[in-house]
Amino acid sequence: MLRFLTCAAAIFVLVLSMCLLPQTAAARRCGVKEPETLLSLYQNSDGIYVATFDKTVEGEAVEDTEDYTAVEIKKHFTISSTLKGRSRKFFVLEEKDYRYKTQNVVGMEAVQPDAEPAAEPETETAAETETDEEPEEETEDESELKSGDTLLLFTAKGGEGEPETLADYRDGIKKLSMEHIAAYEARIRELNAIFSSKKVNAERLLAWVIRTAEDPVTRWEGTYELLSSVRNSEWREEAAKRRKEQIERGELIEEMSYESDEPPDEAGAKEKQFDASVFARMLNHDHKQTIANILLNSYTPSSEPQKAEMVKGDDELIELVKRWGDPRLIGFLLDQLRTGSDGNAVFNADAMSTVAEILDDDDAIAIAEKYSSNSYEDGNELVEAEEEEAEDPEPVVETPETQDGDKAPIEPEAEKTGESPEEPAEAEETEEPVKKLVTYSQLRTELMQKFLAQCDKAIADKEKEKHERSAR
């Protein structure tokens, strides 16, 4: 028990110290930051390079406090190709590594000489717990660099007297395979041509964003850019509507600061050469049709769970098409659900939620929510089966007729048998209902079938209502 408490205290001190430190790269992770797209990184970068990570060299401690020690580290990269900025063969990224001192908290048990040793049963329980957890493998940090990793480097000039750094502390390094780097390289060289003009052509840049979304490798770079622009446009419209209503009601409107009057996605947008928020206003019917076709024509479901996952950026693509109300989206998602597998339960949950929202059907929404709440569970684990909502009707007892044709009163069963009415009730209370167990996979399959049937019914009802209105 003491070991558990000390470990918990150590974790608490670690998290607290990270959030209270100055705004270093590690500390900034405590906040919420929008990811940087390729277009954003391009505009914020002075240099873009295809590189290979070599090694990390540790230097001296530059800061030592009661909570942490800051050590200088240098990450060495070999440059193989320059896509933007001055050519070079090597790049060294200088950073500080903050190492937190939690050993004093964890070592509390060691400074208690009078502490009694753990009881034998507790030791066995701990051993059994460790044995049970052995099969679980630690997830590897994908952001951690290893010697030989290929990547894209987005660099920016440092302040006066400061070394060159990353264009973004989190997204300034894109670890990619050489095949994927080739796709990014093509898009970056296109940006070089677009931004070489004195004035950036918005139409050319929008076409570039849509072309970027078409390639599965770079899809997220394009779809997230478009979705951010659309969301920011919606935010502005809602803010303008609220201000107009306040003015009409005669309410005083305080002056808003830039931070509160602008969508959070556009922090620092004024420093860039091109404000991507204009994309939302530029999108016409043909653009929207092209974007919808990217989704509807590029994804084929598979019965193999490993291959059934949609690529990064498809979620944003679905969100865009949903906003534009393309009538083909419902049929597309229902086809994915019918031909998909339980191994892709997370995607199924998102697709079900989207379909139910578009149909605006309460029963479908309820089923989708129930499926979503179980979507992350292991398909082989057991759970109680769904209870049948429909109750069996009570049996109808025919009442015998008298000679006059009237219904004769039925005598209580207790009077016929001589038994007291309390005895059957007590017997029933002693019988516990047997709970049926199924796997989560079976439960989700059952919910999926109910959902598809409910959606078919909702679509049929809407079609019937549509025909009735047209016939009037």
Sequence and secondary structure as in RCSB ss.txt:
>XXXX:A:sequence
MLRFLTCAAAIFVLVLSMCLLPQTAAARRCGVKEPETLLSLYQNSDGIYVATFDKTVEGEAVEDTEDYTAVEIKK
HFTISSTLKGRSRKFFVLEEKDYRYKTQNVVGMEAVQPDAEPAAEPETETAAETETDEEPEEETEDESELKSGDT
LLLFTAKGGEGEPETLADYRDGIKKLSMEHIAAYEARIRELNAIFSSKKVNAERLLAWVIRTAEDPVTRWEGTYE
LLSSVRNSEWREEAAKRRKEQIERGELIEEMSYESDEPPDEAGAKEKQFDASVFARMLNHDHKQTIANILLNSYT
PSSEPQKAEMVKGDDELIELVKRWGDPRLIGFLLDQLRTGSDGNAVFNADAMSTVAEILDDDDAIAIAEKYSSNS
YEDGNELVEAEEEEAEDPEPVVETPETQDGDKAPIEPEAEKTGESPEEPAEAEETEEPVKKLVTYSQLRTELMQK
FLAQCDKAIADKEKEKHERSAR
>XXXX:A:secstr
 HHHHHHHHHHHHHHHHHHHS S TTGGGGS      HHHHHHH SEEEEEEEEEEEEEEEEEE SSEEEEEEEE
EEEEEEEEESS  SEEEEEEEEEEE  HHHHGGGGG TT     HHHHHHHHHHHHHHTT      TTS  TT E
EEEEEE  STT   EESSTTTSEEE  HHHHHHHHHHHHHHHHHHTSSS  HHHHHHHHHHHHHSTTTHHHHHHH
HHHHHHHHHHHHHHHHHHHHHHHTT       HHHHS GGGTTGGGSSS GGGHHHH  HHHHHHHHHHHHHH  
  SSHHHHS  TTHHHHHHHHHHHT THHHHHHHHHHHH  GGGHHHHHHHHHHHHHHHT HHHHHHHHHHHHTT
TS TTSEEE    SS          B TTS B     HHHHH   THHHHHHHHH      EEEHHHHHHHHHHH
HHHHHHHHHHHHHHHHHHHHH 
